[in-house]
Amino acid sequence: MPAGVQVGFHLCYGDYEHAHFVEPTDTSWIVRSANALCAALDRNVSWFHLPVPRGRDDDAYFAPLGGLDLDPATVVYLGLVHATDGVEGATRRAAAGRRHLPTFGVATECGMGRRDPTTIPDLLRLHAALC
């Protein structure tokens, strides 16, 4: 891959029909994976996208994020946007995340590629409302 191309990773637990194969207990696996990738690569990682399950707005889930050892230029996106609980739920998850990671972007939990296209405009409006 040419040096000028941005590299980013979506670190996911895997899912089927929007349900995780394994519900994560916290972000420790994600933190270990991100740190290991950065240590192993000879180039900067531009971004990481980290999933946040809908029911997780607690400090226990987000606390390991304090152990991220990333280049200051690397952007972290927390996948805390869920169509099912809107701005209210995402705001709760963002507040919990901010206690352990002061700066991050927001995203859907697992992207938008497999969603019904008719749901995308509402998801984009939700992102805009959060920002």
N, C-alpha and C positions, 0 to 999 in steps of 0.2 A: 504494500500500500504506500503510495507516495507520501512523503513527509508532510506536505501541506494539507492532507486530508484529516479532518477531525475524527477522533476515535471516541466512541462512547459505549457504555454498557448498560443494558437493562438487566438487573439482577433479580430474578424472579424465582419463586418457589414452584412454579408450574401450576396450571389450572386446567380444568375442563368445565366448559359452560360457566365461566366466572366463579368457580369454586376451587380453592387451593387443593392440591393433592395432600399437602401437609400444612396445617395452620402454624405459622411461625410463632414461637414463644416470645421473641424479641428480635432486635436487629443485629445481634452478635454475629450470626452467620454472614450477613450482608457486609458488615464492617470487616470481618476477616477476609472475605472474598475481594472486596475493593482494595484493601491494603495489599493483599498478595498480588493482585493484578498490577497495581502501580509499581510495586517493587520488582516485578518480573519483566516489565516492558522497558524498552530503551527509548520511549517517547512519552509525551504527556497524554494523559487521558483527558479529553475535553469535558466529558460529563458522565455522571452515573445517574441512573433512574432506579429508585428504590421503592418497592411496593409497601403500601400501608393498608392493612385490612380495615374494612369498614368499622369493625367493633373496637379498634385500638386507638384510644386517645389517652392512654395512660403512660406515665413516666417509665414504667418497667419496659415497655416496648421500645421506647426511643432512647433510653439511657446509653446503650452501647454506641450510639452515634458520636458521642464525645471522644471515642477512640479512633475515629477516622484520621488517617495520616495521608492526606492528599495534598498535591500541589495547590497553592492558593488560587491558581487559575482554573482549577477543576470545579465545575458547577455540579451541585447535587440537586436533583429533582426528586421531591417526595411525592409518590403516587397516592396522594390522600384525597383526590377528588372521586366521589362516588355519586352517580346520578340518583341513587335511592335515598340519600339523606341530604343532598344539596349543600347550600352554603353553610348551614348550621353545623352539619357534621364535619365538613372540611375545615371549618374555622376551629372547631374543637381539636381536631387532629393537628392542625398547623400550630396551635398554641402549645400543645404538648411537644411537638417536634422542635419548636423554637427554643424551648428550655434546654435543649441538648445540642442543637445545631442552629446557631443564630441566623445563618443566611442560607436560603435554598429557594429553588423554583418549585412551582406546583404542577402536577400532572395527574392524569387518571392513574388508577392503580396499575393497570396492565396495558395501557395504550388504548388506541381506538380502532385498530385495524380489523378486529373481528366483530365490531359492533354493527348493528343495523344502521345504515347510513342516515336514516331519518332521525336518529338520536343525536347525531353529531352537532347540529346547531345549538341544542340545549346544553350539551357538554361544553361547547366553546363559550357560551354565555356564562356558564358557571365558573369556568376558569377566569374570565374577565372580571366577574364580580369578586372573586377572591383576590385578584391582583390589585 
